[in-house]
């Protein structure tokens, strides 16, 4: 019996030793030590390429605080230089452009409505102009290229008599400042 007990103790010690070796082997396989060097390098390379991709995605956002300030300044400059602050400025400028192009600016109507941007009011202008064809084309080009922001939305041909052309032109512009908050009557 003593031999059986001794054999059983040896067997238990052997089982414990084998279980410890198995646990150690599993721990090595699951740890980074157990990864093959090729697999480890591949994993590092993948992480580096992922880092480069993320870095490229962040490039446009670098210095965003300065870009926002610059954009605000540019918007302020655009509003000040290109958008009128009064209805009179709009109609004076259109009158100057018509006189400079040699066309007659006849009746006109406008419609004011709030713009999508706060502090601005959208002004839709319909005007009848007449003159010879070359001068009318010159007027339209001058309106589109003027420092004051005008957007030609449409042109409808009216009458044509002895070289003179009559058009109805639709122009859009925006009014800034306090004048944008109050809308005078239609004229």
C-alpha positions as CSV (number, residue, x, y, z in Angstrom):
1,X,0.0,0.0,0.0
2,X,2.8,2.3,0.7
3,X,4.0,1.8,-2.9
4,X,0.5,2.7,-4.3
5,X,0.3,5.8,-2.1
6,X,3.8,6.9,-3.3
7,X,2.9,6.3,-6.9
8,X,-0.3,8.3,-6.5
9,X,1.6,11.2,-4.9
10,X,4.1,11.1,-7.8
11,X,1.2,11.0,-10.3
12,X,-0.5,14.1,-8.6
13,X,2.8,16.0,-8.6
14,X,3.2,15.1,-12.3
15,X,-0.3,16.3,-13.1
16,X,0.2,19.5,-11.2
17,X,3.5,20.1,-13.0
18,X,1.8,19.4,-16.4
19,X,-1.0,21.7,-15.5
20,X,1.5,24.5,-14.6
21,X,3.4,23.9,-17.8
22,X,0.1,24.1,-19.8
23,X,-0.9,27.3,-18.1
24,X,2.5,28.8,-18.8
25,X,2.3,27.8,-22.4
26,X,-1.2,29.3,-22.8
27,X,0.1,32.5,-21.2
28,X,3.0,32.7,-23.6
29,X,0.8,32.1,-26.6
30,X,-1.6,34.8,-25.6
31,X,1.0,37.4,-24.7
32,X,3.0,39.5,-27.2
33,X,6.0,37.3,-26.4
34,X,4.2,34.4,-28.1
35,X,3.5,36.3,-31.4
36,X,5.9,35.5,-34.2
37,X,8.3,38.3,-35.1
38,X,6.7,38.6,-38.6
39,X,3.2,38.9,-37.1
40,X,4.5,41.5,-34.6
41,X,6.2,43.6,-37.3
42,X,3.0,43.4,-39.4
43,X,1.0,44.6,-36.5
44,X,3.4,47.5,-35.9
45,X,3.3,48.4,-39.6
46,X,-0.5,48.4,-39.6
47,X,-0.5,50.7,-36.5
48,X,1.9,53.1,-38.2
49,X,-0.1,53.2,-41.4
50,X,-3.3,53.8,-39.3
51,X,-1.5,56.6,-37.5
52,X,-0.4,58.2,-40.8
53,X,-4.0,58.1,-42.1
54,X,-5.4,59.7,-38.9
55,X,-2.6,62.3,-39.1
56,X,-3.7,63.2,-42.7
57,X,-7.3,63.4,-41.6
58,X,-6.3,66.0,-39.0
59,X,-4.2,68.2,-41.3
60,X,-7.2,70.4,-42.3
61,X,-8.1,70.9,-38.6
62,X,-4.7,72.2,-37.6
63,X,-4.8,75.9,-36.8
64,X,-8.6,75.8,-37.1
65,X,-8.8,78.6,-34.5
66,X,-6.8,80.9,-36.7
67,X,-8.7,79.9,-39.8
68,X,-12.0,80.7,-38.0
69,X,-10.7,84.2,-37.1
70,X,-9.5,84.8,-40.6
71,X,-12.9,83.7,-42.0
72,X,-14.7,86.0,-39.7
73,X,-12.5,88.9,-40.8
74,X,-13.0,88.0,-44.5
75,X,-16.8,87.9,-44.0
76,X,-16.7,91.3,-42.3
77,X,-14.6,92.7,-45.1
78,X,-17.0,91.2,-47.7
79,X,-20.0,92.6,-46.0
80,X,-18.4,96.0,-45.7
81,X,-17.1,96.2,-49.2
82,X,-19.6,94.3,-51.3
83,X,-23.0,94.6,-49.5
84,X,-24.9,97.9,-49.4
85,X,-26.2,99.2,-46.1
86,X,-29.1,101.2,-47.5
87,X,-31.8,100.9,-50.2
88,X,-30.6,104.2,-51.7
89,X,-27.1,102.8,-52.2
90,X,-28.5,99.9,-54.2
91,X,-30.6,102.1,-56.5
92,X,-27.9,104.8,-56.9
93,X,-25.4,102.1,-57.9
94,X,-27.8,100.6,-60.5
95,X,-28.5,104.1,-61.8
96,X,-24.7,104.8,-62.2
97,X,-24.2,101.5,-63.9
98,X,-27.1,102.2,-66.3
99,X,-25.8,105.7,-67.1
100,X,-22.2,104.4,-67.6
101,X,-23.4,101.7,-70.0
102,X,-25.7,104.0,-72.0
103,X,-29.0,102.3,-71.2
104,X,-32.2,103.7,-69.8
105,X,-33.3,102.2,-66.5
106,X,-37.1,102.5,-66.6
107,X,-39.5,101.2,-64.0
108,X,-38.4,99.0,-61.3
109,X,-39.8,97.0,-58.5
110,X,-38.2,95.3,-55.6
111,X,-39.2,92.7,-53.0
112,X,-37.3,92.4,-49.7
113,X,-37.3,89.3,-47.5
114,X,-35.2,88.0,-44.7
115,X,-32.1,86.1,-45.8
116,X,-31.0,82.8,-44.4
117,X,-28.0,84.6,-42.8
118,X,-28.8,86.8,-39.8
119,X,-28.1,90.5,-40.3
120,X,-28.9,90.3,-44.0
121,X,-31.9,90.9,-46.1
122,X,-32.4,89.6,-49.6
123,X,-33.5,92.1,-52.1
124,X,-35.0,90.9,-55.4
125,X,-35.1,93.7,-58.0
126,X,-37.0,93.6,-61.3
127,X,-36.2,96.5,-63.6
128,X,-36.9,97.4,-67.2
129,X,-34.0,98.6,-69.2
130,X,-33.8,99.8,-72.8
131,X,-31.0,100.7,-75.2
132,X,-29.1,99.3,-78.1
133,X,-28.1,95.7,-77.9
134,X,-24.4,96.3,-77.3
135,X,-25.1,98.8,-74.4
136,X,-27.6,96.4,-72.8
137,X,-25.0,93.6,-72.9
138,X,-22.4,96.0,-71.5
139,X,-24.9,96.9,-68.7
140,X,-25.5,93.2,-67.7
141,X,-21.7,92.5,-67.7
142,X,-21.1,95.6,-65.6
143,X,-23.7,94.7,-63.1
144,X,-22.3,91.2,-62.8
145,X,-18.7,92.5,-62.3
146,X,-19.5,95.5,-60.0
147,X,-17.9,95.8,-56.6
148,X,-21.3,95.8,-55.0
149,X,-22.7,92.3,-54.9
150,X,-25.4,91.8,-57.6
151,X,-26.5,88.5,-59.0
152,X,-28.4,88.5,-62.3
153,X,-31.1,85.9,-61.9
154,X,-32.9,86.3,-65.2
155,X,-33.3,88.4,-68.3
156,X,-36.5,88.5,-70.4
157,X,-36.6,90.0,-73.8
158,X,-39.2,92.6,-74.3
159,X,-39.6,94.7,-77.5
160,X,-37.1,95.3,-80.2
161,X,-37.4,98.4,-82.4
162,X,-34.9,99.9,-84.9
163,X,-31.8,98.5,-83.0
164,X,-33.2,99.3,-79.6
165,X,-33.9,96.5,-77.2
166,X,-36.1,96.4,-74.1
167,X,-35.4,93.9,-71.4
168,X,-36.8,93.0,-68.0
169,X,-33.9,92.0,-65.8
170,X,-34.1,90.3,-62.4
171,X,-31.3,91.1,-60.0
172,X,-30.7,89.9,-56.5
173,X,-28.6,91.5,-53.8
174,X,-28.4,91.6,-50.1
175,X,-28.7,94.5,-47.6
176,X,-26.7,94.5,-44.4
177,X,-26.9,96.2,-41.1
178,X,-29.8,97.9,-39.4
179,X,-31.5,98.6,-42.8
180,X,-31.9,94.9,-43.2
181,X,-34.1,94.7,-40.1
182,X,-36.7,97.2,-41.5
183,X,-38.4,96.9,-44.8
184,X,-39.7,100.0,-46.5
185,X,-42.7,99.9,-48.8
186,X,-42.4,98.5,-52.3
187,X,-41.6,101.0,-55.0
